[in-house]
Amino acid sequence: MPFDPPPVTSSDPSSSDPSSEKVILINHPLVQHKLTIMRQVETHTQDFRRLLKEIAMLLAYEVTRDLPLKKQTIKTPLAEMEAPMLAADKKMVIVSILRAGQGLLDGMIELIPTAKVGHIGLYREPTTLTAVEYYLKLPLDVEHRDMLVVDPMLATGNSAVAAVDRLKEANPASIKFVCLLAAPEGIQHFHEQHPDVPIYTAAIDERLDDHGYIVPGLGDAGDRLYGTR
């Protein structure tokens, strides 16, 4: 079944505001290089885990490009000045879709240590490929905070849709979905259900196979991250 190509915006800072677009492709050379190594079948678990953490930090850099700043008076060794600082009332919430989302969370939280963290557990029912929730734990003050939802793979989109369905009940100020790879089918399904939520991704691959895996992809991200099968 053919899919219309999704509208894509580059993460180049000279482009228009990415928050207004549906799909933001983070095509930084370091991201693309590290992703290529992750795709290779011979890449071992420890290297896969390290690279995912490194890419997560680079993705976080792009995803937070629109965070508001405020001026604060500080003293340098030479003079007093008005310097930009992150607005204190804009602390973020990062929600990891278990289990593979932990790989992205680990890198992002290192770059944004003040962010609150939530978890939502979903597994893919092997026959229908529908998402089944088994766990949800969010910080108490999620309401009106900006939220990043992280999962390395946007394949069928079922897990991402189910996660955002539940997280919208917490009434965050905004939601961005961040992944490493996306399939056109998953993008289409996700934005049919959540057209207001932008997707940030490092690559849009060709298609899904008959089992709902991204092709060419990189295999099962959770298995490669934790050395399981």
C-alpha positions in Angstrom: 0.0 0.0 0.0 1.6 3.3 -1.1 2.0 6.2 1.4 2.2 9.8 0.7 5.6 11.2 1.7 5.3 13.2 4.9 6.1 16.9 5.0 9.7 17.1 6.3 11.6 20.1 7.7 15.3 20.1 8.1 16.8 20.8 11.5 19.0 23.4 9.9 18.7 26.5 12.2 18.3 28.8 9.2 15.0 27.0 8.4 11.5 28.1 9.7 10.4 27.3 13.2 10.4 23.5 13.4 7.6 23.3 16.0 5.1 24.4 13.3 6.0 21.4 11.1 4.9 17.8 11.2 8.2 16.0 10.8 11.6 17.4 11.7 14.5 15.4 10.2 17.7 15.9 12.3 20.3 15.4 9.6 23.4 16.6 11.5 26.5 14.7 10.1 27.4 13.3 13.6 23.9 12.0 14.0 23.9 10.3 10.6 27.4 8.8 11.1 26.6 7.3 14.5 23.3 6.0 13.2 25.0 4.2 10.3 27.3 2.4 12.8 24.3 1.5 14.9 22.5 0.0 11.8 25.4 -2.4 11.1 24.7 -6.0 12.2 28.2 -6.4 13.6 27.9 -3.5 16.0 28.0 -5.0 19.5 25.6 -4.2 22.4 28.1 -2.0 24.3 28.8 0.1 21.2 25.1 0.2 20.3 24.2 1.5 23.8 27.0 4.1 23.8 26.0 5.4 20.3 22.4 5.6 21.2 23.2 7.7 24.3 25.5 10.0 22.2 22.8 10.4 19.5 20.2 11.1 22.2 22.3 14.1 23.4 22.5 15.4 19.9 18.8 15.0 19.3 18.1 16.8 22.6 20.2 19.7 21.4 17.9 20.1 18.3 14.6 19.3 20.0 15.2 22.0 22.7 16.2 24.7 20.2 13.0 26.7 20.9 13.3 26.7 24.7 12.7 30.3 26.1 15.5 32.3 27.7 15.4 35.1 30.3 18.0 37.6 31.2 19.7 37.3 34.6 22.3 39.5 36.2 25.6 37.7 36.8 29.1 38.7 37.7 32.1 37.5 35.6 35.6 37.8 36.9 35.8 41.1 35.1 32.3 42.7 35.1 28.6 42.5 35.8 26.4 41.6 32.9 22.9 40.6 31.8 23.2 37.0 30.5 20.7 34.5 29.1 19.5 31.6 31.2 16.7 29.0 30.7 13.4 30.2 32.0 12.9 28.6 35.4 9.2 27.9 34.7 10.0 25.8 31.6 11.4 22.7 33.2 10.7 19.7 30.9 9.3 16.3 31.4 10.8 13.4 29.4 8.7 10.3 29.1 10.3 7.1 28.1 8.3 4.4 26.3 9.6 1.2 27.9 11.8 -0.5 27.3 13.9 0.9 24.4 13.0 4.5 25.2 15.5 4.2 28.1 18.4 4.4 25.6 17.3 7.9 24.5 16.3 9.0 28.0 19.8 8.3 29.4 21.4 10.6 26.9 18.8 13.4 27.1 18.7 13.5 30.9 22.5 14.0 30.9 22.1 17.1 28.8 18.9 18.3 30.6 19.5 17.2 34.2 16.7 19.3 35.6 14.0 17.5 33.5 11.5 15.4 35.3 11.1 11.8 34.1 8.1 9.6 33.5 7.7 6.1 32.1 5.0 4.4 30.2 5.2 0.6 29.6 3.7 -0.7 26.3 4.3 -4.0 24.5 3.3 -4.9 21.0 0.8 -7.8 20.8 2.5 -10.1 18.3 -0.6 -11.0 16.3 -2.5 -7.7 15.9 0.6 -5.4 16.5 -1.6 -3.3 18.8 -0.1 -1.6 21.8 -1.0 -3.0 25.3 -0.2 -0.8 28.3 1.2 -2.4 31.4 2.7 0.5 33.4 2.4 4.3 33.7 4.3 6.5 36.2 4.5 10.3 35.8 5.8 13.1 38.0 3.1 14.8 40.0 3.5 18.2 38.3 3.3 17.2 34.7 0.4 19.6 34.0 1.3 22.6 31.8 4.9 21.4 31.3 6.6 20.8 28.0 6.9 17.0 27.4 9.3 15.0 25.2 8.1 11.4 24.5 11.0 9.2 23.5 11.2 5.8 21.7 13.9 4.8 19.2 11.5 3.3 16.7 8.3 4.7 15.1 7.3 1.6 13.2 3.5 1.0 13.0 2.9 4.0 15.2 0.6 2.0 17.5 2.7 2.4 20.6 3.4 6.1 20.0 -0.3 6.8 19.5 -1.3 4.8 22.6 1.4 6.6 24.7 0.4 10.1 23.5 -3.3 9.2 24.0 -2.6 8.5 27.7 -0.1 11.4 28.2 -2.6 14.0 26.9 -4.8 13.1 29.8 -2.2 14.7 32.1 -2.7 18.0 30.2 0.9 18.9 29.4 1.6 22.3 27.8 3.1 20.7 24.7 4.2 17.3 23.4 7.0 16.4 21.0 7.7 12.9 19.9 11.4 12.0 19.5 12.7 8.8 17.8 15.8 7.5 16.0 14.1 5.9 13.0 10.6 6.3 11.5 8.6 4.5 8.9 6.3 6.4 6.5 3.4 4.2 7.7 4.1 5.0 11.3 4.3 8.7 10.6 1.0 8.7 8.7 -0.8 6.7 11.4 0.6 8.9 14.2 -0.4 12.1 12.6 -3.8 10.9 11.7 -4.4 10.5 15.5 -2.2 13.4 16.8 -1.7 16.0 14.1 -0.7 18.6 16.7 2.4 16.6 17.9 5.6 17.1 15.9 7.9 14.2 15.2 11.7 14.6 15.5 13.7 11.8 13.9 17.2 11.1 12.6 15.9 9.1 9.6 12.8 8.1 7.7 13.3 4.6 6.3 11.7 2.9 3.3 8.8 0.8 4.8 7.6 -1.8 7.2 7.9 -5.5 6.6 5.2 -8.1 7.2 6.1 -8.3 10.9 5.9 -4.5 11.5 9.7 -3.9 11.6 11.3 -0.9 9.9 13.2 -1.7 6.7 16.2 -1.3 6.3 16.1 -0.3 10.0 18.5 -1.6 12.6 16.6 -4.6 14.0 14.8 -4.6 17.4 16.2 -1.6 19.2 15.4 -3.0 22.7 17.1 -6.3 21.9 20.2 -4.6 20.5 20.3 -2.2 23.4 20.1 -4.9 26.1 21.6 -7.9 24.4 18.3 -9.9 24.5 16.3 -11.7 21.8 
